[in-house]
Amino acid sequence: MDDTAALKTTPLHSLHLSLGARMVPFAGYDMPVQYPAGVLKEHLQTRTSAGLFDVSHMGQVIVKAKSGNNADAAQALEKLVPVDILGLKEGRQRYGFFTDDKGCILDDLMITNRGDHLFVVVNAACKDADVAHMKAHLSDSCEITLLEDRALIALQGPRAEEVLAELWTGVSEMKFMDVQEVPLHDVACIVSRSGYSGEDGFEISAPADKAEEIARALLEHPDCEAIGLGARDSLRLEAGLCLYGNDIDTTTSPIEASLEWAIQKARRAGGDREGGFPGAERILGELKDGTSRRRVGLKPEGKAPVRGHSKLFADAEGKTEIGEVTSGGFGPSVEGPVAMGYVPVSYAAPGTAIFAEVRGKYLPVTVAALPFIKPTYKR
């Protein structure tokens, strides 16, 4: 990113500063990487209690059918994703991804059926391109609106329900991936029971001018603390969740990325609406015949983290390069380094011994099942 470019700020920017956050540029925004407690404590706070994250930099988009029939919007959006949106019930959310003609991933996203429209949340770095992509392909039948006046707050952790219940007692009725419009602090908000930490939790879309008020009300709970991007990254890594631009991008297919679970039966070969999305031939072919490489979990021996872009080898001498680490760091909950990367399928079985190059040395790494922690989603 051009250092001279003016950074955007989220509606919670002044709150971060008041809490002593260390701010860094991220996806064009001035964002909190950590607070005075530090990344390790913030990570463990989220795993054991509740953490509040500002994710307002992400794109919130409304896709609304010009016909007024939300099924038409679902059918239109299915042209861009290998996901069953027509079968998504009102008040439910689903993970998906835009694919390109090569069968690779343009971005990953969350899609919600809001009854009279679809609500789509996309990554910050991709949101302008995603909106342009949707407008280019869907404008004949749909209105595409990027919401510029909303904040997005994530409340994550085993005590998240308790914290949110202080503002709204109906929270206990929600299950994982449920979405409702609810009053928080007398403000109408869209609340989903979801998140990207591996823990139970919620994402709250709130009017920008009321976001700080809601965030402060949540932070008044003794079990809730503000958490920065540093801990958000280590939490999602332990949970085996992809970061767009690192673990998935326009060089990776959903099957290579081990994301075939997100492609429902209706869109697969023999399904009611087989294919019909960009790159369908490759993706359906890989679902049937497999692929040459896979995203896997990696557990390095010892305490030294193996970072992204580290090369992976079949041997301790570094003679046979087989892949690359895409995300890596220290996992506070597992008390050791964890990573993800791509290896040939012949090396993808959990327990396989390989090696990673770190500062000229070849460190032993074991292929591991994902996730590294047991998720606590409320099913």
C-alpha positions as CSV (number, residue, x, y, z in Angstrom):
1,M,0.0,0.0,0.0
2,D,1.2,3.5,-0.8
3,D,2.3,5.0,2.6
4,T,1.4,8.5,1.4
5,A,-2.2,7.5,0.8
6,A,-4.6,8.8,3.4
7,L,-5.9,6.0,5.7
8,K,-9.6,5.6,6.2
9,T,-11.0,5.3,9.7
10,T,-13.9,3.3,11.1
11,P,-16.7,4.7,13.3
12,L,-14.9,3.2,16.3
13,H,-11.6,5.0,15.6
14,S,-11.8,7.4,18.6
15,L,-12.8,4.5,20.9
16,H,-9.6,2.6,19.9
17,L,-7.4,5.7,20.6
18,S,-9.1,6.3,24.0
19,L,-8.4,2.7,24.9
20,G,-4.7,3.0,24.1
21,A,-4.7,0.9,21.0
22,R,-1.5,0.6,18.8
23,M,-2.8,1.5,15.4
24,V,-1.5,0.1,12.1
25,P,-2.4,0.4,8.4
26,F,-4.6,-2.5,7.3
27,A,-6.5,-2.7,4.0
28,G,-6.4,1.0,3.6
29,Y,-7.7,1.7,7.2
30,D,-6.1,2.8,10.4
31,M,-6.8,-0.2,12.6
32,P,-6.0,-1.4,16.1
33,V,-3.4,-4.2,16.1
34,Q,-3.4,-4.5,19.9
35,Y,-4.3,-2.8,23.1
36,P,-2.1,-2.3,26.2
37,A,-2.8,-5.9,27.4
38,G,-1.0,-7.3,24.3
39,V,-1.8,-9.9,21.7
40,L,-1.3,-13.0,23.9
41,K,-3.6,-11.8,26.7
42,E,-6.2,-10.6,24.2
43,H,-6.2,-14.0,22.4
44,L,-6.7,-15.9,25.7
45,Q,-9.3,-13.4,26.8
46,T,-11.4,-14.3,23.7
47,R,-10.9,-18.0,24.2
48,T,-11.9,-18.0,27.9
49,S,-14.3,-15.1,28.2
50,A,-15.3,-12.5,25.6
51,G,-13.6,-10.1,23.2
52,L,-14.9,-7.2,21.2
53,F,-13.4,-6.6,17.7
54,D,-13.9,-3.7,15.2
55,V,-14.4,-5.2,11.8
56,S,-16.1,-2.1,10.3
57,H,-13.5,-2.0,7.5
58,M,-15.2,-5.0,5.9
59,G,-17.8,-4.3,3.1
60,Q,-21.5,-4.6,3.9
61,V,-23.5,-4.9,0.7
62,I,-27.3,-5.2,-0.1
63,V,-28.3,-7.2,-3.1
64,K,-32.0,-6.5,-3.9
65,A,-33.9,-7.9,-6.9
66,K,-35.5,-5.2,-9.1
67,S,-38.6,-7.5,-9.3
68,G,-39.0,-7.4,-5.5
69,N,-38.7,-11.2,-5.4
70,N,-35.8,-12.2,-3.2
71,A,-35.6,-15.5,-5.0
72,D,-34.6,-13.6,-8.1
73,A,-31.7,-12.0,-6.2
74,A,-30.6,-15.4,-4.9
75,Q,-30.8,-16.9,-8.4
76,A,-28.8,-14.0,-9.8
77,L,-26.1,-14.2,-7.1
78,E,-25.7,-18.0,-7.7
79,K,-24.2,-17.1,-11.1
80,L,-21.1,-15.8,-9.2
81,V,-20.8,-18.3,-6.3
82,P,-20.8,-22.2,-6.1
83,V,-23.2,-21.9,-3.2
84,D,-26.9,-22.8,-2.7
85,I,-28.5,-19.4,-2.0
86,L,-32.0,-20.3,-3.2
87,G,-32.1,-22.9,-0.5
88,L,-31.0,-20.4,2.2
89,K,-33.9,-19.8,4.6
90,E,-34.9,-16.3,5.7
91,G,-32.9,-15.3,8.8
92,R,-30.0,-17.6,7.9
93,Q,-26.4,-17.0,6.8
94,R,-24.0,-19.0,4.8
95,Y,-20.3,-18.9,3.9
96,G,-19.3,-18.7,0.3
97,F,-16.8,-17.3,-2.2
98,F,-16.7,-15.6,-5.6
99,T,-14.9,-17.7,-8.2
100,D,-13.3,-16.7,-11.5
101,D,-13.3,-18.4,-14.9
102,K,-10.2,-20.4,-13.8
103,G,-12.0,-21.8,-10.9
104,C,-10.0,-19.8,-8.4
105,I,-11.2,-17.6,-5.5
106,L,-11.8,-13.9,-6.0
107,D,-12.9,-13.4,-2.4
108,D,-14.7,-15.2,0.4
109,L,-17.8,-13.8,1.9
110,M,-20.9,-14.3,4.1
111,I,-24.4,-14.3,2.5
112,T,-27.6,-13.7,4.6
113,N,-31.2,-14.1,3.5
114,R,-32.9,-11.0,5.0
115,G,-36.4,-11.8,3.5
116,D,-36.7,-8.9,1.0
117,H,-32.9,-8.7,0.1
118,L,-29.6,-10.5,0.5
119,F,-27.0,-9.1,2.9
120,V,-23.4,-9.8,1.8
121,V,-20.3,-9.2,3.9
122,V,-17.0,-9.1,2.0
123,N,-13.4,-8.5,2.8
124,A,-12.1,-5.0,3.2
125,A,-9.3,-5.2,0.7
126,C,-11.6,-6.7,-1.9
127,K,-14.8,-4.8,-1.3
128,D,-14.5,-2.2,-4.2
129,A,-13.6,-5.0,-6.6
130,D,-16.4,-7.2,-5.3
131,V,-19.0,-4.5,-5.6
132,A,-17.8,-3.8,-9.2
133,H,-17.9,-7.5,-9.9
134,M,-21.5,-7.8,-8.7
135,K,-22.6,-4.6,-10.5
136,A,-21.0,-5.9,-13.8
137,H,-22.8,-9.2,-13.7
138,L,-26.0,-8.6,-11.7
139,S,-27.1,-5.0,-12.5
140,D,-29.7,-6.2,-15.1
141,S,-31.8,-7.8,-12.3
142,C,-30.5,-6.4,-9.0
143,E,-29.7,-3.2,-7.2
144,I,-26.2,-3.5,-5.6
145,T,-25.6,-1.1,-2.6
146,L,-22.5,-0.8,-0.6
147,L,-23.5,0.5,2.9
148,E,-21.2,3.4,3.8
149,D,-23.1,4.3,7.0
150,R,-22.7,1.1,9.0
151,A,-20.2,-0.3,11.5
152,L,-19.5,-4.0,12.1
153,I,-18.6,-5.2,15.6
154,A,-17.6,-8.8,16.4
155,L,-18.3,-10.1,19.9
156,Q,-16.5,-13.5,20.4
157,G,-15.9,-16.0,23.1
158,P,-17.6,-18.4,25.5
159,R,-19.2,-15.6,27.5
160,A,-20.3,-13.6,24.4
161,E,-23.9,-14.6,24.9
162,E,-23.8,-13.4,28.5
163,V,-22.4,-10.1,27.5
164,L,-24.9,-9.5,24.7
165,A,-27.8,-10.6,26.9
166,E,-27.2,-7.4,29.0
167,L,-28.5,-5.5,25.9
168,W,-30.9,-8.0,24.5
169,T,-32.4,-11.0,26.4
170,G,-33.5,-12.9,23.3
171,V,-29.9,-13.7,22.3
172,S,-30.1,-17.2,23.9
173,E,-32.6,-18.3,21.2
174,M,-30.2,-17.8,18.4
175,K,-28.2,-20.7,16.9
176,F,-25.0,-20.6,14.8
177,M,-25.6,-18.7,11.6
178,D,-29.0,-17.3,12.6
179,V,-29.5,-13.6,11.8
180,Q,-32.0,-11.2,13.3
181,E,-32.7,-7.5,13.5
182,V,-32.8,-6.6,17.2
183,P,-32.7,-3.5,19.4
184,L,-29.4,-3.0,21.2
185,H,-29.3,0.0,23.4
186,D,-32.5,1.2,21.7
187,V,-30.7,1.0,18.3
188,A,-31.9,-1.3,15.5
189,C,-29.0,-3.6,14.6
190,I,-28.5,-6.7,12.5
191,V,-27.1,-9.5,14.6
192,S,-25.7,-12.8,13.3
193,R,-24.5,-15.6,15.6
194,S,-21.2,-16.1,13.8
195,G,-17.6,-14.9,13.7
196,Y,-14.1,-15.8,12.7
197,S,-12.4,-17.0,15.9
198,G,-13.6,-20.6,16.3
199,E,-15.6,-19.5,19.3
200,D,-19.3,-18.9,19.8
201,G,-20.1,-15.3,19.2
202,F,-21.9,-12.6,17.2
203,E,-21.3,-10.0,14.5
204,I,-23.3,-6.8,14.9
205,S,-24.1,-4.4,12.1
206,A,-25.0,-1.1,13.6
207,P,-25.6,2.5,12.3
208,A,-22.2,4.2,12.2
209,D,-23.3,7.1,14.5
210,K,-24.4,4.7,17.2
211,A,-21.6,2.1,17.0
212,E,-19.4,3.6,19.7
213,E,-22.3,3.8,22.1
214,I,-23.1,0.1,21.5
215,A,-19.4,-0.9,21.8
216,R,-19.0,1.0,25.0
217,A,-22.1,-0.6,26.5
218,L,-20.8,-4.1,25.7
219,L,-17.3,-3.2,27.1
220,E,-18.9,-2.2,30.4
221,H,-19.5,-5.9,31.0
222,P,-16.7,-7.1,33.3
223,D,-16.1,-10.2,31.0
224,C,-15.6,-8.2,27.8
225,E,-12.5,-6.5,26.6
226,A,-11.4,-4.8,23.3
227,I,-9.3,-7.1,21.1
228,G,-7.0,-6.0,18.1
229,L,-6.2,-7.5,14.7
230,G,-3.1,-9.3,16.1
231,A,-5.2,-11.6,18.3
232,R,-7.9,-11.9,15.6
233,D,-5.3,-13.4,13.3
234,S,-4.0,-15.9,15.8
235,L,-7.5,-16.9,16.8
236,R,-8.6,-17.6,13.2
237,L,-5.4,-19.5,12.5
238,E,-5.9,-21.8,15.4
239,A,-9.5,-22.3,14.1
240,G,-8.1,-23.3,10.7
241,L,-9.9,-20.4,9.0
242,C,-8.6,-18.9,5.8
243,L,-7.4,-15.3,5.4
244,Y,-8.0,-14.0,1.9
245,G,-4.8,-12.9,0.3
246,N,-2.8,-15.4,2.4
247,D,-4.4,-18.8,2.4
248,I,-6.8,-18.3,-0.6
249,D,-6.6,-16.1,-3.6
250,T,-6.8,-16.1,-7.4
251,T,-4.2,-18.9,-7.5
252,T,-6.2,-21.3,-5.3
253,S,-9.3,-23.3,-6.1
254,P,-11.9,-24.0,-3.3
255,I,-11.0,-27.7,-3.5
256,E,-7.3,-27.1,-3.2
257,A,-8.2,-24.9,-0.2
258,S,-10.2,-27.7,1.4
259,L,-13.3,-25.6,1.3
260,E,-15.5,-28.2,-0.6
261,W,-17.8,-28.3,2.5
262,A,-19.1,-24.9,1.5
263,I,-20.3,-26.2,-1.9
264,Q,-23.8,-27.6,-1.3
265,K,-25.3,-30.6,-3.1
266,A,-27.6,-28.4,-5.2
267,R,-24.6,-26.9,-7.0
268,R,-22.6,-30.1,-7.5
269,A,-22.8,-32.6,-10.3
270,G,-26.2,-34.1,-10.3
271,G,-27.7,-31.4,-8.2
272,D,-30.8,-29.3,-8.9
273,R,-28.7,-26.4,-10.1
274,E,-25.4,-28.0,-11.1
275,G,-22.7,-25.6,-12.1
276,G,-23.6,-22.3,-13.6
277,F,-20.9,-20.4,-11.7
278,P,-17.5,-19.2,-13.0
279,G,-14.9,-22.0,-13.2
280,A,-17.6,-24.7,-12.7
281,E,-15.8,-27.1,-15.0
282,R,-12.6,-27.1,-13.0
283,I,-14.3,-27.0,-9.6
284,L,-16.8,-29.8,-10.4
285,G,-14.0,-31.8,-12.0
286,E,-11.8,-31.5,-8.8
287,L,-14.8,-32.5,-6.6
288,K,-15.0,-35.7,-8.7
289,D,-11.4,-36.5,-9.4
290,G,-9.5,-34.6,-6.6
291,T,-6.7,-32.1,-7.0
292,S,-2.9,-32.2,-6.9
293,R,-2.4,-30.2,-3.7
294,R,-4.3,-29.4,-0.5
295,R,-4.4,-26.8,2.2
296,V,-3.4,-28.5,5.5
297,G,-2.6,-27.7,9.1
298,L,1.1,-27.7,10.1
299,K,2.6,-28.1,13.6
300,P,6.3,-27.2,13.8
301,E,8.4,-28.9,16.4
302,G,9.7,-26.7,19.2
303,K,8.7,-23.1,19.9
304,A,9.9,-21.3,16.8
305,P,7.0,-20.0,14.7
306,V,7.1,-20.8,10.9
307,R,5.7,-17.7,9.1
308,G,3.9,-17.3,5.9
309,H,5.9,-17.8,2.7
310,S,8.3,-20.3,4.4
311,K,9.1,-23.0,1.9
312,L,8.2,-26.6,2.7
313,F,10.4,-29.6,1.8
314,A,10.2,-33.4,1.8
315,D,13.6,-33.8,3.3
316,A,15.8,-32.3,6.0
317,E,18.4,-31.2,3.5
318,G,16.1,-28.9,1.5
319,K,16.5,-30.8,-1.7
320,T,12.9,-31.5,-2.6
321,E,10.6,-28.4,-2.3
322,I,7.0,-29.5,-2.0
323,G,5.0,-26.4,-1.0
324,E,4.7,-23.2,1.0
325,V,3.3,-22.0,4.3
326,T,0.5,-19.5,3.8
327,S,-0.2,-18.5,7.4
328,G,1.9,-19.2,10.5
329,G,2.5,-17.9,14.0
330,F,2.3,-18.8,17.7
331,G,-0.9,-20.4,18.9
332,P,-1.5,-19.3,22.5
333,S,-4.3,-21.7,23.1
334,V,-2.3,-24.7,21.9
335,E,0.9,-23.3,23.5
336,G,3.0,-23.7,20.4
337,P,3.5,-22.7,16.8
338,V,0.8,-23.5,14.3
339,A,0.6,-22.9,10.5
340,M,-1.3,-23.7,7.4
341,G,0.0,-24.2,3.9
342,Y,-0.3,-26.2,0.6
343,V,1.3,-29.5,0.0
344,P,0.9,-32.3,-2.6
345,V,-1.9,-34.7,-1.8
346,S,0.7,-37.4,-1.2
347,Y,2.0,-35.4,1.8
348,A,-1.4,-34.2,3.0
349,A,-2.3,-37.0,5.5
350,P,-2.2,-35.9,9.2
351,G,1.0,-37.2,10.8
352,T,3.1,-36.8,7.7
353,A,6.6,-35.5,8.5
354,I,8.0,-32.7,6.4
355,F,10.4,-29.7,6.9
356,A,10.1,-25.9,6.8
357,E,12.9,-23.6,5.9
358,V,13.4,-21.0,8.6
359,R,16.5,-18.7,8.3
360,G,18.4,-21.2,6.4
361,K,17.6,-24.2,8.7
362,Y,15.2,-27.0,7.9
363,L,12.9,-27.5,10.9
364,P,10.7,-30.6,11.4
365,V,7.0,-30.0,10.8
366,T,4.1,-32.5,11.1
367,V,1.0,-32.2,8.9
368,A,-2.0,-31.8,11.3
369,A,-5.7,-32.0,11.1
370,L,-7.6,-28.7,11.1
371,P,-8.7,-26.9,13.2
372,F,-6.1,-26.9,16.0
373,I,-8.8,-26.1,18.6
374,K,-12.3,-27.5,19.1
375,P,-14.8,-24.8,17.9
376,T,-17.5,-23.8,20.3
377,Y,-20.2,-22.7,17.9
378,K,-23.8,-23.0,19.3
379,R,-25.4,-25.5,16.9
